[in-house]
């Protein structure tokens, strides 16, 4: 067993969830080994194992705070490497539920950045720890042990012939890496259910909510010169996101597409998606910008959550997207990974029983699941075994809709909403008496209200030059 600096922990998967879990495990184990199927790039570049890594990423308020606790001053490293700070709500131009949210002076900060940059900086910090090593270019193909205890993982070099006595007569049977604890952080492609079956354990039950939407992203060079808005991020809830990713004018635009609609494959079709939005700003911005990439499409947006707490044997834990994969459109994945790492740290420090640790990991994603799956459940045509609309669900949806409407005129309501949906405060924040009174009785902004394009007065165009008489 690990604990008090004893034992060996193996982490399957070296993305954000795996890296943060490894950093936490280094506080409790003698050594930690990360097994990653890719080979890490030397620079912040996309890699195969993160197929959505070319899309827009925002580290939510709750995720940034959690990551700072796990890796002190990581925000300074990210800012030095090019991440863009976004003051909230001052820098956000947000349209939600048919209305614009108000913009006020900064109350918090989030970061806009590329996924490869975040992973590169976190990886550098984590792999610098003397107790942590990484085995790259290697697949985990199974678990060692029994139905009562996992004792390690079975490894095979990536691309090796799977037959015993493969190429050149070499034996390529899986090698065993012994471990006192295995943490599966291998993402949506996790094989943990099959691995458990191979040990004689039943598969975990799961919940699934699939909205059928997809999303597509393109990189641009900003050519607006700040003449359209002084907002940094433009967000049409569930429809489109414009966010800078560095200080050189590089910006990503992501559009979500309705269920059943094919993702665009040509630039004209992509840009035409801006014409569907309830305001022309995004189209105006694109018309002034310079394309800097092809289109990147991603169709896997279903929400899936497994209940491993009832089935995991001693020696195995599951975290990250392997445990709870959320619709990436809501931008919660990196934040949930950091929150899960904190839950793992707290549980191990408290000496909780093994399945209680897994239950804590499950609970750490509960709020994000309620937000993402709840929003997708309300979409037309949604599918899945967790698509339930009880009277309580309908009342909650009605209340959340009013929260969004009141956020346009009431600063306290918007602050509470931002903290809850940014995963830095619990849902109870929305039910404080003062918030409830405002949500139920205060008038909202009209649906056709002007967009708050300028927090500060809009710039006055310079007078045209005239020829001297």
Buried (B, 14 or more C-beta within 10 A) or exposed (E): EBBEEEBBBBBBBBBBBBBBBBBBBBBBBBBBBBBBBBBBEEEBEBBEBBBBBBBBBBBBBBBBBBBBEBBEEBBEBBBEBBBBBBBBBBBBBBBBBBBBBBBBEEBBBBBBBBBBBBBBBBBBBBBEEEBBEBBEBBBBBBBBBBEEBBBBBBBBEEEBBEEEEEEEEEEBBBBBBEBBBBBBBBBBEBBBBEBBEEBEBEBBEBBBBBBBBBBBBBBBEBBBEEEBBBBBBBBBBBBBBBBBBBEEBBBBBBBBBBBEEEBBEEEEEBBEBBEBBBBEBBBBBBEBBEBBEEBBBBEBBBBBBBBBBEBBBBBBBBBBBBBBBBBBBBBBBBBBBBBBBBBBBBBBEEEBEBBEBBBBBBEBBEBBBEBBBBBBBBBEEBEBEBBEEEEEBEEBBEBBBBBBBBBBBBBEBBBBBBBBBBBBBEBEBBEEEEBBEBBEEEEBBEEEBEBBBBBEEEEEEEEEEEEEE
